[in-house]
Amino acid sequence: MTSPQQPQPQQPQPERGPDDTAQAQQMPPAPPMPPTAPPQPQGTPPQPGGQGQPEQPAPAREAGTMMLQAQQAPEQQPGQESGTMMLQAQPMPQAQPQPSADAPQPLAAHGPGKDAGTMMLQAQQAPQQQNAYAGAPNPQAPQVPQQGQPQQGHPQQQTGVNWQGGHAGYVSPIPIRRTHLGHALASEWTKIRSVRSTLWTLGVFVLLVIGVDLLITLALSDPTRMVDPKLGFSFLGVLLGTLCLIPLGVLVISSEYGTGMIRTTMTACPSRARVLTAKAIVFFGLAFVITTVTTTLVALFTSGMLYGPDPTTDQWLRGTVGAGLYVSMLGLLALAVGSLLRHSAGAISAMLGVVLLPMLLAVFMAGSESLRKVSEALINYSVPNSLATLYDNPFFDSGPEGWTPLWVLTGVTAVVLGGAFAAQQRRDV
């Protein structure tokens, strides 16, 4: 047998200090106490148990119940969290009302013979929270300006659509500029100077031209031998140098088809004519500068080491600028052939055939009287004889003279390059 627990007297409240007063001011008010049993109106029949018998008092319980609540603090300090967990002690009513569906359920059952205090967990709906920092917008919610309210911020960011959510209407803050030929030229210049093939081919070209002409000059530098014209044999080094410049012209465009880089180039610059124009300008300019500087150096030490009449102004121009234009135009023809064939080995083989095949065919035709005129025509308009003509040292006196070989090669290059532009517009990458 267990005796009912006697009600405990209320303990005196301790005095509050200054710190407790501040904490009490910040603590929100306790929720309302549950209602007590309503009074019975007059005339109500007594409860079962006998007429005039007094009501049996409820079992004695402890004075307080511990409840854990989550409430929204009415006023928040800057930087404080919006929800506050508080532990409060509430007095237990004399009579327990009937539990409802919405009432908080105890975590543990209690009854006679058990502790009267029960730990109860109660969660309350927090009101709509305000941002701790006034004026700070929610980055996840779209900022839609009110009607009649002026929009603020960057003019390209004035949009009421959340672009992170996948909605349309986002405007990039990056400025958009129209592309032109200058951008394509800068791109092609970056490509041609950043690959190793350019350094190797141009380096070998300079070594061949200077080395071969230096050897020939040393062999002819005899005081008893008069050389006229002085620059006549310099074409041999330039002719060997073209065998290095032709592959470079082919690789400028055919290498991109081999590696697939041409897709990236055409995506960045959809205008195919602009891409081909930029490649032609960059390559022709680079080849002309390198060739002209190299031939000028060769002409200077050749004219100073050999004995004979000094070259005229026209001979100087044709031996330096003319040779530079001719070799550069030959490399541009190789670029056009590479654009048509889109294959490095095939285009290089075709260009070597253009340079060497006419001379080989003319040698085989030289023994036939019926083909003698054809043989002479092939030699007169071949690349080796054209370079020799620019240096006033042609193979035959019946062929073109002066600047004529350069104009012939320019016409042929223009026709092939026009076909390359047409093929770029009609064919896919």
VOPAGU-2260 file (C-alpha; in pm, 1 decimal, decimal comma):
REM VOPAGU-2260
SITE   aa  ch    i         X         Y         Z
SITE  MET   A    0       0,0       0,0       0,0
SITE  THR   A    1     124,2     335,5     -97,7
SITE  SER   A    2       1,4     646,3      69,7
SITE  PRO   A    3    -109,9     935,1    -140,5
SITE  GLN   A    4     143,6    1205,6    -168,5
SITE  GLN   A    5      74,6    1510,2      40,2
SITE  PRO   A    6      63,3    1847,1    -132,2
SITE  GLN   A    7     387,2    2025,1     -84,8
SITE  PRO   A    8     385,8    2381,0      35,8
SITE  GLN   A    9     491,9    2641,0    -211,0
SITE  GLN   A   10     856,4    2730,1    -188,4
SITE  PRO   A   11     938,9    3096,5    -142,6
SITE  GLN   A   12    1061,9    3262,1    -463,7
SITE  PRO   A   13    1424,1    3372,0    -453,1
SITE  GLU   A   14    1503,2    3733,6    -496,2
SITE  ARG   A   15    1586,3    3838,9    -849,4
SITE  GLY   A   16    1911,5    4007,3    -924,4
SITE  PRO   A   17    1983,2    4256,7   -1197,5
SITE  ASP   A   18    2081,1    3982,3   -1443,0
SITE  ASP   A   19    1763,6    3783,9   -1372,1
SITE  THR   A   20    1555,2    4094,4   -1436,4
SITE  ALA   A   21    1709,0    4138,0   -1780,0
SITE  GLN   A   22    1649,6    3772,0   -1866,0
SITE  ALA   A   23    1291,1    3795,2   -1743,0
SITE  GLN   A   24    1226,4    4091,6   -1966,8
SITE  GLN   A   25    1350,2    3902,8   -2271,9
SITE  MET   A   26    1146,8    3585,9   -2190,4
SITE  PRO   A   27     809,9    3581,7   -2366,3
SITE  PRO   A   28     490,1    3545,0   -2158,4
SITE  ALA   A   29     382,8    3196,8   -2058,7
SITE  PRO   A   30      94,4    3039,5   -2245,8
SITE  PRO   A   31    -250,2    3068,3   -2081,5
SITE  MET   A   32    -339,3    2821,9   -1807,7
SITE  PRO   A   33    -581,2    2548,0   -1893,7
SITE  PRO   A   34    -933,7    2620,6   -1775,3
SITE  THR   A   35   -1059,5    2473,0   -1453,2
SITE  ALA   A   36   -1371,5    2265,7   -1420,8
SITE  PRO   A   37   -1677,0    2483,1   -1484,7
SITE  PRO   A   38   -1902,6    2544,3   -1182,6
SITE  GLN   A   39   -2221,4    2340,9   -1167,1
SITE  PRO   A   40   -2537,6    2544,4   -1197,1
SITE  GLN   A   41   -2804,6    2539,6    -930,0
SITE  GLY   A   42   -3045,5    2253,3    -951,3
SITE  THR   A   43   -2794,7    2012,8   -1091,2
SITE  PRO   A   44   -2835,7    1663,5    -942,5
SITE  PRO   A   45   -2546,3    1550,2    -733,6
SITE  GLN   A   46   -2286,4    1314,0    -872,2
SITE  PRO   A   47   -2317,9     942,8    -804,9
SITE  GLY   A   48   -2196,9     839,9    -471,8
SITE  GLY   A   49   -2483,9     952,2    -249,3
SITE  GLN   A   50   -2688,0    1265,2    -204,1
SITE  GLY   A   51   -2514,9    1535,4      -9,7
SITE  GLN   A   52   -2181,9    1357,2     -18,5
SITE  PRO   A   53   -1891,3    1591,6     -91,7
SITE  GLU   A   54   -1677,9    1544,9    -401,6
SITE  GLN   A   55   -1370,8    1335,8    -367,4
SITE  PRO   A   56   -1066,3    1555,6    -416,1
SITE  ALA   A   57    -829,2    1473,2    -701,2
SITE  PRO   A   58    -511,0    1293,4    -615,5
SITE  ALA   A   59    -249,3    1529,6    -493,3
SITE  ARG   A   60      -1,8    1638,4    -761,3
SITE  GLU   A   61     307,7    1844,3    -761,2
SITE  ALA   A   62     273,9    2217,7    -800,6
SITE  GLY   A   63     453,6    2247,9   -1136,5
SITE  THR   A   64     484,7    2072,1   -1468,9
SITE  MET   A   65     795,4    2110,2   -1684,4
SITE  MET   A   66     707,5    2196,0   -2045,5
SITE  LEU   A   67     943,9    2253,1   -2338,3
SITE  GLN   A   68     817,0    2513,3   -2583,0
SITE  ALA   A   69     946,7    2664,9   -2908,8
SITE  GLN   A   70     808,7    3013,9   -2953,3
SITE  GLN   A   71     889,0    3311,7   -3171,5
SITE  ALA   A   72    1050,7    3589,2   -2971,3
SITE  PRO   A   73     853,2    3913,6   -3011,1
SITE  GLU   A   74    1157,8    4134,9   -3041,9
SITE  GLN   A   75    1495,4    4017,8   -3166,2
SITE  GLN   A   76    1832,6    4164,4   -3120,6
SITE  PRO   A   77    2049,4    4199,7   -3436,0
SITE  GLY   A   78    2217,5    3871,3   -3515,3
SITE  GLN   A   79    1987,9    3666,4   -3282,0
SITE  GLU   A   80    1817,1    3354,7   -3413,2
SITE  SER   A   81    1446,3    3384,3   -3493,3
SITE  GLY   A   82    1339,5    3079,6   -3286,2
SITE  THR   A   83    1417,5    3042,7   -2911,5
SITE  MET   A   84    1387,0    2724,4   -2705,6
SITE  MET   A   85    1272,8    2790,6   -2344,7
SITE  LEU   A   86    1203,4    2568,0   -2047,5
SITE  GLN   A   87     920,0    2692,5   -1828,7
SITE  ALA   A   88     752,7    2570,0   -1510,3
SITE  GLN   A   89     376,0    2609,1   -1499,9
SITE  PRO   A   90     138,8    2544,2   -1203,1
SITE  MET   A   91     -76,8    2237,7   -1229,2
SITE  PRO   A   92    -450,6    2303,4   -1200,5
SITE  GLN   A   93    -658,7    2141,2    -926,3
SITE  ALA   A   94    -862,7    1939,5   -1172,8
SITE  GLN   A   95    -744,5    1787,7   -1494,1
SITE  PRO   A   96    -964,9    1864,5   -1796,7
SITE  GLN   A   97   -1048,6    1603,9   -2049,8
SITE  PRO   A   98    -762,7    1573,1   -2302,4
SITE  SER   A   99    -842,5    1690,4   -2652,0
SITE  ALA   A  100    -690,0    1607,7   -2986,5
SITE  ASP   A  101    -497,9    1935,1   -3001,7
SITE  ALA   A  102    -364,1    1922,1   -2646,3
SITE  PRO   A  103       0,7    1826,5   -2598,5
SITE  GLN   A  104      51,7    1464,5   -2505,5
SITE  PRO   A  105     281,2    1372,9   -2218,1
SITE  LEU   A  106     600,2    1194,1   -2294,4
SITE  ALA   A  107     541,2     945,1   -2011,4
SITE  ALA   A  108     228,3     810,5   -1843,8
SITE  HIS   A  109     160,7     887,7   -1481,2
SITE  GLY   A  110     -90,6     779,1   -1227,7
SITE  PRO   A  111    -131,5     691,1    -867,1
SITE  GLY   A  112     191,4     595,7    -712,3
SITE  LYS   A  113     407,3     772,5    -971,7
SITE  ASP   A  114     564,6    1111,2    -983,6
SITE  ALA   A  115     312,4    1384,4   -1042,3
SITE  GLY   A  116     548,3    1595,4   -1260,0
SITE  THR   A  117     541,9    1520,2   -1632,1
SITE  MET   A  118     779,6    1651,8   -1899,5
SITE  MET   A  119     569,5    1771,7   -2194,4
SITE  LEU   A  120     691,7    1888,4   -2536,2
SITE  GLN   A  121     489,6    2159,2   -2706,0
SITE  ALA   A  122     568,6    2322,0   -3041,7
SITE  GLN   A  123     397,7    2642,4   -3142,6
SITE  GLN   A  124     377,9    2789,9   -3491,0
SITE  ALA   A  125     621,9    3076,1   -3525,5
SITE  PRO   A  126     491,5    3386,9   -3698,7
SITE  GLN   A  127     633,7    3500,3   -4031,8
SITE  GLN   A  128     997,9    3581,6   -3972,6
SITE  GLN   A  129    1160,1    3903,8   -4070,9
SITE  ASN   A  130    1519,8    3922,4   -4181,6
SITE  ALA   A  131    1754,2    4015,7   -3900,5
SITE  TYR   A  132    1912,4    4278,8   -4118,4
SITE  ALA   A  133    1662,7    4532,3   -4238,9
SITE  GLY   A  134    1661,4    4589,1   -4610,4
SITE  ALA   A  135    1850,0    4269,2   -4703,1
SITE  PRO   A  136    1665,3    4090,4   -4985,0
SITE  ASN   A  137    1616,4    3718,2   -4996,4
SITE  PRO   A  138    1858,6    3586,1   -5260,3
SITE  GLN   A  139    1636,7    3288,7   -5340,4
SITE  ALA   A  140    1318,0    3483,7   -5400,1
SITE  PRO   A  141    1271,7    3679,0   -5723,3
SITE  GLN   A  142    1279,4    4054,2   -5678,6
SITE  VAL   A  143     968,8    4186,3   -5850,1
SITE  PRO   A  144     934,9    4565,6   -5835,5
SITE  GLN   A  145     600,4    4703,9   -5728,4
SITE  GLN   A  146     388,6    4898,3   -5969,3
SITE  GLY   A  147     502,0    5257,9   -5980,5
SITE  GLN   A  148     827,6    5184,8   -5794,3
SITE  PRO   A  149    1148,0    5266,3   -5989,6
SITE  GLN   A  150    1391,2    4982,6   -6046,5
SITE  GLN   A  151    1736,2    5008,7   -5895,1
SITE  GLY   A  152    2067,7    4838,4   -5962,5
SITE  HIS   A  153    2253,6    4758,5   -6279,5
SITE  PRO   A  154    2049,7    4823,9   -6595,2
SITE  GLN   A  155    2124,5    4473,3   -6724,8
SITE  GLN   A  156    2021,5    4308,6   -6395,9
SITE  GLN   A  157    1673,1    4462,2   -6375,9
SITE  THR   A  158    1482,5    4141,7   -6409,0
SITE  GLY   A  159    1215,5    3992,3   -6190,9
SITE  VAL   A  160    1289,6    3632,2   -6283,2
SITE  ASN   A  161    1501,6    3399,4   -6077,9
SITE  TRP   A  162    1754,7    3277,2   -6333,9
SITE  GLN   A  163    1891,6    3019,0   -6088,7
SITE  GLY   A  164    1554,1    2848,5   -6094,1
SITE  GLY   A  165    1577,7    2788,9   -6469,3
SITE  HIS   A  166    1337,2    3062,3   -6574,9
SITE  ALA   A  167    1381,5    3264,5   -6890,3
SITE  GLY   A  168    1458,5    3632,8   -6899,2
SITE  TYR   A  169    1808,0    3644,2   -6745,5
SITE  VAL   A  170    2035,6    3911,8   -6888,2
SITE  SER   A  171    2409,5    3855,1   -6850,3
SITE  PRO   A  172    2602,9    4141,6   -6692,5
SITE  ILE   A  173    2897,0    4072,2   -6928,3
SITE  PRO   A  174    2902,1    4333,6   -7204,9
SITE  ILE   A  175    2844,8    4198,5   -7553,5
SITE  ARG   A  176    3067,7    4324,5   -7833,9
SITE  ARG   A  177    3034,8    4259,0   -8204,5
SITE  THR   A  178    3318,8    4054,4   -8348,6
SITE  HIS   A  179    3508,5    4173,6   -8651,7
SITE  LEU   A  180    3811,4    4082,3   -8861,4
SITE  GLY   A  181    4049,9    4217,7   -8598,5
SITE  HIS   A  182    3938,9    3951,9   -8348,3
SITE  ALA   A  183    3993,6    3677,8   -8608,2
SITE  LEU   A  184    4339,7    3816,2   -8688,6
SITE  ALA   A  185    4434,0    3815,5   -8320,0
SITE  SER   A  186    4314,6    3456,2   -8287,0
SITE  GLU   A  187    4510,1    3334,4   -8589,3
SITE  TRP   A  188    4821,5    3518,2   -8479,0
SITE  THR   A  189    4799,7    3345,8   -8140,7
SITE  LYS   A  190    4767,9    3008,2   -8312,0
SITE  ILE   A  191    5054,6    3049,5   -8558,4
SITE  ARG   A  192    5303,2    3180,7   -8302,1
SITE  SER   A  193    5216,9    2929,9   -8029,3
SITE  VAL   A  194    5278,4    2607,7   -8226,7
SITE  ARG   A  195    5620,5    2450,4   -8264,9
SITE  SER   A  196    5585,4    2385,2   -8638,4
SITE  THR   A  197    5611,6    2758,9   -8710,6
SITE  LEU   A  198    5939,2    2791,4   -8522,6
SITE  TRP   A  199    6091,0    2484,9   -8683,9
SITE  THR   A  200    5991,6    2556,3   -9043,4
SITE  LEU   A  201    6086,4    2925,0   -9035,8
SITE  GLY   A  202    6410,1    2847,4   -8854,1
SITE  VAL   A  203    6513,8    2587,8   -9111,5
SITE  PHE   A  204    6408,2    2825,4   -9392,0
SITE  VAL   A  205    6639,8    3100,3   -9266,3
SITE  LEU   A  206    6928,4    2856,7   -9216,8
SITE  LEU   A  207    6891,1    2712,6   -9567,4
SITE  VAL   A  208    6869,5    3047,0   -9743,6
SITE  ILE   A  209    7161,8    3202,7   -9559,2
SITE  GLY   A  210    7372,6    2886,8   -9544,3
SITE  VAL   A  211    7339,3    2786,3   -9909,5
SITE  ASP   A  212    7398,2    3141,3  -10040,5
SITE  LEU   A  213    7697,3    3181,5   -9811,2
SITE  LEU   A  214    7855,3    2863,8   -9946,9
SITE  ILE   A  215    7795,8    2973,1  -10308,0
SITE  THR   A  216    7935,1    3318,5  -10235,2
SITE  LEU   A  217    8247,8    3175,3  -10077,9
SITE  ALA   A  218    8297,3    2951,5  -10384,8
SITE  LEU   A  219    8262,9    3246,4  -10625,2
SITE  SER   A  220    8459,4    3502,0  -10422,2
SITE  ASP   A  221    8768,3    3496,7  -10644,7
SITE  PRO   A  222    8924,9    3829,6  -10740,6
SITE  THR   A  223    8992,8    3697,2  -11088,9
SITE  ARG   A  224    8625,9    3599,8  -11146,8
SITE  MET   A  225    8371,0    3861,8  -11241,4
SITE  VAL   A  226    8012,3    3778,1  -11149,7
SITE  ASP   A  227    7732,8    3958,2  -11335,8
SITE  PRO   A  228    7476,8    3997,5  -11194,5
SITE  LYS   A  229    7613,2    3970,2  -10842,4
SITE  LEU   A  230    7279,0    3844,9  -10702,2
SITE  GLY   A  231    7222,5    3594,8  -10984,2
SITE  PHE   A  232    7302,9    3278,3  -10785,9
SITE  SER   A  233    7118,6    3374,7  -10469,9
SITE  PHE   A  234    6798,7    3215,5  -10600,9
SITE  LEU   A  235    6935,3    2867,3  -10522,4
SITE  GLY   A  236    6912,7    2918,6  -10145,1
SITE  VAL   A  237    6565,2    3077,6  -10176,6
SITE  LEU   A  238    6450,4    2781,4  -10390,4
SITE  LEU   A  239    6554,1    2533,7  -10122,6
SITE  GLY   A  240    6391,6    2750,0   -9857,2
SITE  THR   A  241    6054,1    2727,3  -10029,4
SITE  LEU   A  242    6051,7    2354,7   -9952,7
SITE  CYS   A  243    6016,8    2455,3   -9584,1
SITE  LEU   A  244    5769,4    2742,0   -9628,3
SITE  ILE   A  245    5525,0    2538,4   -9839,2
SITE  PRO   A  246    5454,4    2282,7   -9560,1
SITE  LEU   A  247    5395,5    2568,9   -9315,3
SITE  GLY   A  248    5132,4    2719,3   -9545,0
SITE  VAL   A  249    4955,3    2384,6   -9567,4
SITE  LEU   A  250    4967,0    2319,0   -9193,0
SITE  VAL   A  251    4814,6    2656,8   -9107,1
SITE  ILE   A  252    4472,1    2520,8   -9200,5
SITE  SER   A  253    4502,7    2147,1   -9262,7
SITE  SER   A  254    4630,7    2075,1   -8911,7
SITE  GLU   A  255    4302,2    2206,1   -8766,1
SITE  TYR   A  256    4106,1    1963,5   -8981,5
SITE  GLY   A  257    4332,0    1680,4   -8867,8
SITE  THR   A  258    4291,6    1752,3   -8496,2
SITE  GLY   A  259    3927,6    1867,1   -8507,1
SITE  MET   A  260    4020,0    2217,4   -8387,5
SITE  ILE   A  261    3842,6    2359,0   -8691,8
SITE  ARG   A  262    3506,6    2291,4   -8519,4
SITE  THR   A  263    3604,3    2516,1   -8229,8
SITE  THR   A  264    3730,4    2781,2   -8471,4
SITE  MET   A  265    3407,6    2781,9   -8671,8
SITE  THR   A  266    3199,0    2786,3   -8353,9
SITE  ALA   A  267    3383,6    3090,4   -8220,6
SITE  CYS   A  268    3368,3    3260,9   -8562,2
SITE  PRO   A  269    3078,8    3128,1   -8774,1
SITE  SER   A  270    3185,4    3343,6   -9072,4
SITE  ARG   A  271    3404,3    3101,3   -9265,7
SITE  ALA   A  272    3516,8    3364,4   -9512,4
SITE  ARG   A  273    3644,2    3574,3   -9223,3
SITE  VAL   A  274    3838,5    3277,3   -9081,9
SITE  LEU   A  275    4005,6    3200,0   -9413,7
SITE  THR   A  276    4081,1    3567,9   -9473,9
SITE  ALA   A  277    4243,0    3599,7   -9131,9
SITE  LYS   A  278    4456,4    3289,6   -9189,9
SITE  ALA   A  279    4569,1    3415,9   -9529,1
SITE  ILE   A  280    4659,6    3764,0   -9402,0
SITE  VAL   A  281    4849,6    3640,3   -9096,3
SITE  PHE   A  282    5046,4    3377,4   -9286,2
SITE  PHE   A  283    5125,0    3599,3   -9583,8
SITE  GLY   A  284    5242,1    3883,5   -9359,5
SITE  LEU   A  285    5463,7    3658,7   -9148,4
SITE  ALA   A  286    5615,4    3481,7   -9449,5
SITE  PHE   A  287    5677,1    3809,9   -9634,0
SITE  VAL   A  288    5857,9    3971,7   -9339,1
SITE  ILE   A  289    6079,6    3668,3   -9270,3
SITE  THR   A  290    6162,8    3612,6   -9637,1
SITE  THR   A  291    6232,1    3977,7   -9715,8
SITE  VAL   A  292    6461,1    4020,7   -9413,5
SITE  THR   A  293    6648,7    3701,5   -9498,7
SITE  THR   A  294    6693,6    3784,9   -9869,8
SITE  THR   A  295    6806,4    4137,5   -9779,6
SITE  LEU   A  296    7081,2    3999,5   -9556,1
SITE  VAL   A  297    7185,1    3757,7   -9828,1
SITE  ALA   A  298    7194,9    4035,7  -10088,9
SITE  LEU   A  299    7409,9    4254,7   -9864,0
SITE  PHE   A  300    7689,1    4006,4   -9794,5
SITE  THR   A  301    7673,3    3861,4  -10148,7
SITE  SER   A  302    7714,3    4205,4  -10305,1
SITE  GLY   A  303    8002,6    4283,7  -10071,6
SITE  MET   A  304    8194,3    3957,0  -10119,0
SITE  LEU   A  305    8166,6    3905,5  -10496,0
SITE  TYR   A  306    8342,2    4097,1  -10770,5
SITE  GLY   A  307    8151,7    4248,6  -11059,1
SITE  PRO   A  308    7921,3    4539,6  -11146,8
SITE  ASP   A  309    7701,6    4663,5  -10865,5
SITE  PRO   A  310    7331,8    4570,7  -10881,8
SITE  THR   A  311    7085,4    4832,1  -11002,0
SITE  THR   A  312    6789,0    4956,6  -10798,7
SITE  ASP   A  313    6549,7    4730,0  -10990,0
SITE  GLN   A  314    6775,4    4431,5  -10929,1
SITE  TRP   A  315    6789,5    4513,9  -10556,1
SITE  LEU   A  316    6412,1    4534,8  -10535,1
SITE  ARG   A  317    6353,7    4214,8  -10729,3
SITE  GLY   A  318    6623,2    4028,7  -10533,7
SITE  THR   A  319    6479,3    4131,5  -10195,0
SITE  VAL   A  320    6115,4    4249,5  -10200,9
SITE  GLY   A  321    6030,4    4061,0  -10522,5
SITE  ALA   A  322    6172,6    3734,3  -10387,7
SITE  GLY   A  323    5986,8    3788,4  -10059,3
SITE  LEU   A  324    5656,9    3844,2  -10241,3
SITE  TYR   A  325    5707,2    3543,5  -10467,4
SITE  VAL   A  326    5787,8    3300,0  -10185,2
SITE  SER   A  327    5503,3    3434,1   -9971,1
SITE  MET   A  328    5260,0    3400,5  -10261,0
SITE  LEU   A  329    5376,3    3042,9  -10312,0
SITE  GLY   A  330    5305,8    2971,1   -9944,8
SITE  LEU   A  331    4961,0    3133,0   -9979,5
SITE  LEU   A  332    4893,5    2901,0  -10273,7
SITE  ALA   A  333    4983,7    2609,7  -10045,4
SITE  LEU   A  334    4733,9    2739,6   -9787,5
SITE  ALA   A  335    4459,2    2750,2  -10049,6
SITE  VAL   A  336    4540,0    2395,0  -10162,0
SITE  GLY   A  337    4533,4    2279,3   -9799,3
SITE  SER   A  338    4189,0    2439,3   -9755,4
SITE  LEU   A  339    4061,2    2252,9  -10061,6
SITE  LEU   A  340    4210,7    1912,4   -9979,6
SITE  ARG   A  341    4185,4    1934,7   -9596,3
SITE  HIS   A  342    4465,2    1682,0   -9564,9
SITE  SER   A  343    4822,3    1772,0   -9472,7
SITE  ALA   A  344    5009,7    1496,4   -9652,6
SITE  GLY   A  345    4800,9    1526,0   -9968,8
SITE  ALA   A  346    4831,7    1904,2   -9988,0
SITE  ILE   A  347    5209,0    1902,2   -9925,5
SITE  SER   A  348    5259,3    1635,1  -10191,4
SITE  ALA   A  349    5051,5    1834,3  -10439,5
SITE  MET   A  350    5250,2    2152,6  -10378,1
SITE  LEU   A  351    5583,9    1975,2  -10410,0
SITE  GLY   A  352    5459,9    1841,1  -10740,3
SITE  VAL   A  353    5375,8    2195,6  -10855,4
SITE  VAL   A  354    5729,1    2307,7  -10768,6
SITE  LEU   A  355    5932,0    2013,6  -10901,0
SITE  LEU   A  356    5717,0    1823,3  -11149,5
SITE  PRO   A  357    5736,4    2071,9  -11445,0
SITE  MET   A  358    6117,1    2056,4  -11443,9
SITE  LEU   A  359    6117,7    1675,8  -11429,1
SITE  LEU   A  360    5869,2    1646,8  -11715,0
SITE  ALA   A  361    6068,4    1893,2  -11922,8
SITE  VAL   A  362    6382,0    1681,7  -11878,7
SITE  PHE   A  363    6205,9    1372,5  -12014,8
SITE  MET   A  364    6059,4    1572,1  -12306,2
SITE  ALA   A  365    6388,9    1725,9  -12403,6
SITE  GLY   A  366    6484,5    1432,3  -12627,0
SITE  SER   A  367    6169,8    1460,8  -12845,1
SITE  GLU   A  368    6159,2    1721,7  -13123,8
SITE  SER   A  369    5778,9    1728,4  -13127,6
SITE  LEU   A  370    5762,8    1810,3  -12755,3
SITE  ARG   A  371    6049,4    2061,6  -12748,3
SITE  LYS   A  372    5818,6    2365,7  -12729,5
SITE  VAL   A  373    5614,8    2205,4  -12452,5
SITE  SER   A  374    5934,5    2130,6  -12264,8
SITE  GLU   A  375    6056,2    2491,1  -12296,0
SITE  ALA   A  376    5718,9    2626,9  -12178,6
SITE  LEU   A  377    5725,3    2403,3  -11872,7
SITE  ILE   A  378    6074,9    2522,9  -11785,7
SITE  ASN   A  379    6001,7    2893,0  -11847,6
SITE  TYR   A  380    5698,6    2897,3  -11615,1
SITE  SER   A  381    5831,4    2660,7  -11352,5
SITE  VAL   A  382    5901,2    2782,5  -10999,8
SITE  PRO   A  383    6282,0    2744,0  -11019,0
SITE  ASN   A  384    6303,8    2939,7  -11344,6
SITE  SER   A  385    6067,1    3207,6  -11213,7
SITE  LEU   A  386    6291,3    3268,3  -10910,9
SITE  ALA   A  387    6596,9    3274,6  -11136,8
SITE  THR   A  388    6423,7    3533,1  -11358,4
SITE  LEU   A  389    6367,5    3760,9  -11056,9
SITE  TYR   A  390    6745,0    3751,1  -11001,1
SITE  ASP   A  391    6817,6    3818,2  -11374,2
SITE  ASN   A  392    6952,7    3465,7  -11428,4
SITE  PRO   A  393    6681,1    3277,1  -11633,2
SITE  PHE   A  394    6733,0    2934,6  -11787,8
SITE  PHE   A  395    6616,9    3046,5  -12133,7
SITE  ASP   A  396    6611,8    3390,2  -12290,1
SITE  SER   A  397    6269,8    3325,1  -12446,8
SITE  GLY   A  398    6083,9    3315,1  -12115,4
SITE  PRO   A  399    5919,9    3589,1  -11905,9
SITE  GLU   A  400    6137,3    3873,0  -11775,9
SITE  GLY   A  401    6146,8    4111,4  -11485,0
SITE  TRP   A  402    5841,5    4104,1  -11255,2
SITE  THR   A  403    5633,0    3885,3  -11489,0
SITE  PRO   A  404    5677,7    3556,1  -11292,4
SITE  LEU   A  405    5538,3    3728,3  -10982,9
SITE  TRP   A  406    5224,2    3844,4  -11166,8
SITE  VAL   A  407    5170,6    3496,7  -11313,1
SITE  LEU   A  408    5192,0    3331,1  -10971,3
SITE  THR   A  409    4963,2    3597,5  -10821,6
SITE  GLY   A  410    4695,0    3519,7  -11080,3
SITE  VAL   A  411    4716,7    3144,7  -11020,3
SITE  THR   A  412    4699,1    3195,8  -10642,0
SITE  ALA   A  413    4396,1    3424,0  -10673,1
SITE  VAL   A  414    4206,2    3160,3  -10873,1
SITE  VAL   A  415    4285,6    2875,7  -10630,9
SITE  LEU   A  416    4212,6    3093,0  -10326,3
SITE  GLY   A  417    3875,5    3191,9  -10471,8
SITE  GLY   A  418    3793,9    2822,6  -10509,9
SITE  ALA   A  419    3891,5    2770,5  -10145,4
SITE  PHE   A  420    3649,2    3045,5  -10035,1
SITE  ALA   A  421    3368,8    2888,7  -10238,8
SITE  ALA   A  422    3441,0    2542,7  -10095,7
SITE  GLN   A  423    3435,9    2678,0   -9740,1
SITE  GLN   A  424    3088,9    2823,6   -9790,6
SITE  ARG   A  425    2942,7    2509,3   -9946,7
SITE  ARG   A  426    3102,1    2227,9   -9749,8
SITE  ASP   A  427    3061,2    2138,0   -9386,3
SITE  VAL   A  428    3348,8    2112,9   -9141,3
